[in-house]
Amino acid sequence: MEDLESIIMELLVNAGAARSSALTALQLARKGDFEGAGQAMEESREFVKLAHGIQTQLIGIDEGTGKLPVNLITVHSQDHLMNAMVIQDLATDMIELYRRIPLVS
């Protein structure tokens, strides 16, 4: 069970890092640093890829039979992953908008 908790925490950490990187990308784009924003978004995508791999591993362990206990940290980690993915989608569009609209000082 302790190993399972470590796996779930790894999912949580990667999802949180993905969210943070996407928000950093937005801040950079707002300042006109589109190269930095692109790098931050790529980093965010890599964190989501890692988190999604862990999620897939957990689904495999569960086998759709309820083998995994559903506790608050499990739900929290899933929530972080879904939020990170939504933020990535929105950040991608917002960065494009920042690209199109000239900076106003």
Phi and psi restraints in degrees (value plus and minus 20) as a CYANA .aco file:
   2 GLU   PHI     -82.7   -42.7
   2 GLU   PSI     -57.3   -17.3
   3 ASP   PHI     -84.3   -44.3
   3 ASP   PSI     -59.4   -19.4
   4 LEU   PHI     -83.1   -43.1
   4 LEU   PSI     -61.3   -21.3
   5 GLU   PHI     -82.3   -42.3
   5 GLU   PSI     -57.7   -17.7
   6 SER   PHI     -85.0   -45.0
   6 SER   PSI     -60.5   -20.5
   7 ILE   PHI     -83.0   -43.0
   7 ILE   PSI     -64.9   -24.9
   8 ILE   PHI     -85.3   -45.3
   8 ILE   PSI     -59.2   -19.2
   9 MET   PHI     -85.3   -45.3
   9 MET   PSI     -56.5   -16.5
  10 GLU   PHI     -84.1   -44.1
  10 GLU   PSI     -59.7   -19.7
  11 LEU   PHI     -80.3   -40.3
  11 LEU   PSI     -66.2   -26.2
  12 LEU   PHI     -81.9   -41.9
  12 LEU   PSI     -65.1   -25.1
  13 VAL   PHI     -84.2   -44.2
  13 VAL   PSI     -65.0   -25.0
  14 ASN   PHI     -86.7   -46.7
  14 ASN   PSI     -59.5   -19.5
  15 ALA   PHI     -85.3   -45.3
  15 ALA   PSI     -62.0   -22.0
  16 GLY   PHI     -84.1   -44.1
  16 GLY   PSI     -59.7   -19.7
  17 ALA   PHI     -85.7   -45.7
  17 ALA   PSI     -57.6   -17.6
  18 ALA   PHI     -82.9   -42.9
  18 ALA   PSI     -64.2   -24.2
  19 ARG   PHI     -81.1   -41.1
  19 ARG   PSI     -68.0   -28.0
  20 SER   PHI     -80.9   -40.9
  20 SER   PSI     -62.5   -22.5
  21 SER   PHI     -85.2   -45.2
  21 SER   PSI     -58.8   -18.8
  22 ALA   PHI     -86.5   -46.5
  22 ALA   PSI     -59.6   -19.6
  23 LEU   PHI     -88.5   -48.5
  23 LEU   PSI     -55.3   -15.3
  24 THR   PHI     -83.0   -43.0
  24 THR   PSI     -61.4   -21.4
  25 ALA   PHI     -78.7   -38.7
  25 ALA   PSI     -61.7   -21.7
  26 LEU   PHI     -82.9   -42.9
  26 LEU   PSI     -63.0   -23.0
  27 GLN   PHI     -82.4   -42.4
  27 GLN   PSI     -61.7   -21.7
  28 LEU   PHI     -86.0   -46.0
  28 LEU   PSI     -62.2   -22.2
  29 ALA   PHI     -84.1   -44.1
  29 ALA   PSI     -58.9   -18.9
  30 ARG   PHI     -79.5   -39.5
  30 ARG   PSI     -51.2   -11.2
  31 LYS   PHI    -107.1   -67.1
  31 LYS   PSI     -23.5    16.5
  32 GLY   PHI      71.4   111.4
  32 GLY   PSI     -13.8    26.2
  33 ASP   PHI    -111.3   -71.3
  33 ASP   PSI      60.3   100.3
  34 PHE   PHI     -96.0   -56.0
  34 PHE   PSI     -47.4    -7.4
  35 GLU   PHI     -86.5   -46.5
  35 GLU   PSI     -67.1   -27.1
  36 GLY   PHI     -82.9   -42.9
  36 GLY   PSI     -58.9   -18.9
  37 ALA   PHI     -82.5   -42.5
  37 ALA   PSI     -61.2   -21.2
  38 GLY   PHI     -83.7   -43.7
  38 GLY   PSI     -60.3   -20.3
  39 GLN   PHI     -85.5   -45.5
  39 GLN   PSI     -62.3   -22.3
  40 ALA   PHI     -85.1   -45.1
  40 ALA   PSI     -57.8   -17.8
  41 MET   PHI     -87.7   -47.7
  41 MET   PSI     -57.9   -17.9
  42 GLU   PHI     -83.4   -43.4
  42 GLU   PSI     -61.7   -21.7
  43 GLU   PHI     -81.5   -41.5
  43 GLU   PSI     -62.8   -22.8
  44 SER   PHI     -79.9   -39.9
  44 SER   PSI     -63.4   -23.4
  45 ARG   PHI     -83.8   -43.8
  45 ARG   PSI     -56.9   -16.9
  46 GLU   PHI     -85.4   -45.4
  46 GLU   PSI     -61.3   -21.3
  47 PHE   PHI     -84.0   -44.0
  47 PHE   PSI     -59.8   -19.8
  48 VAL   PHI     -85.1   -45.1
  48 VAL   PSI     -59.4   -19.4
  49 LYS   PHI     -79.6   -39.6
  49 LYS   PSI     -63.8   -23.8
  50 LEU   PHI     -83.8   -43.8
  50 LEU   PSI     -66.4   -26.4
  51 ALA   PHI     -82.8   -42.8
  51 ALA   PSI     -61.1   -21.1
  52 HIS   PHI     -84.9   -44.9
  52 HIS   PSI     -57.1   -17.1
  53 GLY   PHI     -81.6   -41.6
  53 GLY   PSI     -60.0   -20.0
  54 ILE   PHI     -87.3   -47.3
  54 ILE   PSI     -61.9   -21.9
  55 GLN   PHI     -79.2   -39.2
  55 GLN   PSI     -63.5   -23.5
  56 THR   PHI     -82.7   -42.7
  56 THR   PSI     -59.9   -19.9
  57 GLN   PHI     -80.3   -40.3
  57 GLN   PSI     -64.5   -24.5
  58 LEU   PHI     -85.2   -45.2
  58 LEU   PSI     -59.5   -19.5
  59 ILE   PHI     -82.4   -42.4
  59 ILE   PSI     -60.1   -20.1
  60 GLY   PHI     -83.6   -43.6
  60 GLY   PSI     -59.7   -19.7
  61 ILE   PHI     -84.2   -44.2
  61 ILE   PSI     -61.8   -21.8
  62 ASP   PHI     -90.3   -50.3
  62 ASP   PSI     -55.0   -15.0
  63 GLU   PHI      34.9    74.9
  63 GLU   PSI       4.7    44.7
  64 GLY   PHI      49.2    89.2
  64 GLY   PSI      -4.9    35.1
  65 THR   PHI    -132.0   -92.0
  65 THR   PSI     -16.6    23.4
  66 GLY   PHI      60.1   100.1
  66 GLY   PSI       3.4    43.4
  67 LYS   PHI     -88.5   -48.5
  67 LYS   PSI     -50.0   -10.0
  68 LEU   PHI    -106.5   -66.5
  68 LEU   PSI     112.3   152.3
  69 PRO   PHI     -92.1   -52.1
  69 PRO   PSI     116.8   156.8
  70 VAL   PHI    -115.6   -75.6
  70 VAL   PSI      89.7   129.7
  71 ASN   PHI    -144.6  -104.6
  71 ASN   PSI     158.9   198.9
  72 LEU   PHI     -81.3   -41.3
  72 LEU   PSI     -60.2   -20.2
  73 ILE   PHI     -88.1   -48.1
  73 ILE   PSI     -53.6   -13.6
  74 THR   PHI     -85.8   -45.8
  74 THR   PSI     -67.4   -27.4
  75 VAL   PHI     -83.5   -43.5
  75 VAL   PSI     -61.9   -21.9
  76 HIS   PHI     -81.1   -41.1
  76 HIS   PSI     -62.1   -22.1
  77 SER   PHI     -86.1   -46.1
  77 SER   PSI     -60.0   -20.0
  78 GLN   PHI     -85.3   -45.3
  78 GLN   PSI     -59.9   -19.9
  79 ASP   PHI     -82.0   -42.0
  79 ASP   PSI     -63.4   -23.4
  80 HIS   PHI     -81.2   -41.2
  80 HIS   PSI     -62.8   -22.8
  81 LEU   PHI     -83.9   -43.9
  81 LEU   PSI     -67.2   -27.2
  82 MET   PHI     -83.7   -43.7
  82 MET   PSI     -61.0   -21.0
  83 ASN   PHI     -83.1   -43.1
  83 ASN   PSI     -62.1   -22.1
  84 ALA   PHI     -80.6   -40.6
  84 ALA   PSI     -60.8   -20.8
  85 MET   PHI     -88.3   -48.3
  85 MET   PSI     -58.7   -18.7
  86 VAL   PHI     -87.1   -47.1
  86 VAL   PSI     -64.0   -24.0
  87 ILE   PHI     -81.6   -41.6
  87 ILE   PSI     -59.2   -19.2
  88 GLN   PHI     -79.1   -39.1
  88 GLN   PSI     -66.7   -26.7
  89 ASP   PHI     -80.5   -40.5
  89 ASP   PSI     -67.6   -27.6
  90 LEU   PHI     -87.2   -47.2
  90 LEU   PSI     -60.0   -20.0
  91 ALA   PHI     -82.3   -42.3
  91 ALA   PSI     -60.1   -20.1
  92 THR   PHI     -77.7   -37.7
  92 THR   PSI     -67.0   -27.0
  93 ASP   PHI     -88.2   -48.2
  93 ASP   PSI     -61.2   -21.2
  94 MET   PHI     -87.5   -47.5
  94 MET   PSI     -57.2   -17.2
  95 ILE   PHI     -82.5   -42.5
  95 ILE   PSI     -60.5   -20.5
  96 GLU   PHI     -82.9   -42.9
  96 GLU   PSI     -59.6   -19.6
  97 LEU   PHI     -84.0   -44.0
  97 LEU   PSI     -63.0   -23.0
  98 TYR   PHI     -79.9   -39.9
  98 TYR   PSI     -55.8   -15.8
  99 ARG   PHI     -82.5   -42.5
  99 ARG   PSI     -58.8   -18.8
 100 ARG   PHI    -102.2   -62.2
 100 ARG   PSI     -46.1    -6.1
 101 ILE   PHI    -120.7   -80.7
 101 ILE   PSI     105.4   145.4
 102 PRO   PHI     -83.3   -43.3
 102 PRO   PSI     127.3   167.3
 103 LEU   PHI     -83.7   -43.7
 103 LEU   PSI     115.2   155.2
 104 VAL   PHI    -130.2   -90.2
 104 VAL   PSI     100.0   140.0
